Amino acid sequence: VQEHIKYIERSVRTMESRYISRVLRTVKGIRKKAVDNLLRIAINKHLPTDSPSKDQLLTFLDESMDVVEESDNVVADTHHKKSCSLEIEIYLHLLVLMHLLDSKRLDKAINCSNLLVEKCEANSKHSLDLLAAKCYYYYSRAYELSERLLEIRSKLLARLRTCTVRHDEEGQAVLINLLLQNYLHYNLYDQANKLVSKVTFPESASNNEWARHFFYLGRIRAIELNYSDSYQHLLQVHKFAIVVQLLLGEIPDRSIFRDRTLRRPLLPYFQLTQAVRNGDLARFNTLVDKFKSRFLANKTYTLIIRLRHNVIKTGVRMINISYSSISLEDIAKKLQLDSREDSEYIVAKAIKDGVIDAVINHESGTVDSKENVDIYSTNQPQEVFNQRTTFCLQVYNQSVKAMRYPRKTYNDDVESAEGRREREQHDLELAKEMADKDDDF
């Protein structure tokens, strides 16, 4: 905590936000070790005795007799402190809020977060932008854990307007994501889509905020049946990415399911992928019934229901490859459909969508497959190559944008022309003196 406060003071003094950014990146280590006693000592040490925030923060923490003497000594040492920067005060307030959330004291966490947000709204210093963004994140988190997200939506919208006017890009990124989370929590996809269309997500936002934004965009696009865009957004979100990739008619890479940390969470999706790959409709229906509660918890159930059509298409494609001619009744039996008419409709739809290359012979009631076309005679390899090239270029452009350069301080060390002349003149005089001494010898 002491080291972080030094960084915050340096950030306020030099007007460099990267020091506060470093503090927020490393606050996780303090969060794991934070207990009530240590937080009380930090508050007593760094906040002046006449600060109203000091008493407020101490009321949220439980007092233990183990450190009373040490805490009293700290208080005695800090009587001389007359003031404390607002950034340090908000930082300590944020630590207390995170500790209350970790210890599941949600009622206190909500009261603490309300005070913290009021403090951020009352001050408009640009040095508070990064801290305020983090405060609003945990403010929303406290209400989310209490199932009261609806209560803060209007306040988040008002704060987003303020951040937009003040060009607070980090605050805009955090608040846009919080509002999207708020809408999606209540399945308000239309409102979330309208918000995305009305706002511009800041290019300078952190990688974490971009990842969260792509996750929410992927969910919105998937509900809108825009699976291609959804998959691009969800490449890093495994569960949604797997389902969307299956909806696109592709099979996820097997290495995803072999990862040791993801093997158990992705087991239902692995079995689902196998059912889709084999076109096994009975197996698919069994898995959906078996893991329905888990799919609902993951918010993927709506998309998985849509996979039934893909399973049927895969089954039709496999039948088309295996048989040059097959009756519609046999197709209905293999796909476990109710009637011959259902199989005829599904096969006709598959032919129209280009899933299979075949013809329905209505007289004989059979499906006759045409000769398979060489894929390399089509534009598909070119499209896949273009897709991969576009992805590589996007990664390169994002890497260039993320690069940081040091300040141009090299001019401070460059010698001026007058100084160089004086140094050269001094060197010449010194050389002459040394030559005269050599002549004397």
Beta strands, then each sheet from edge to edge (+ up, - down):
strand 1: 325-327
strand 2: 358-361
strand 3: 366-369
sheet 1: 1+ 3- 2+
end
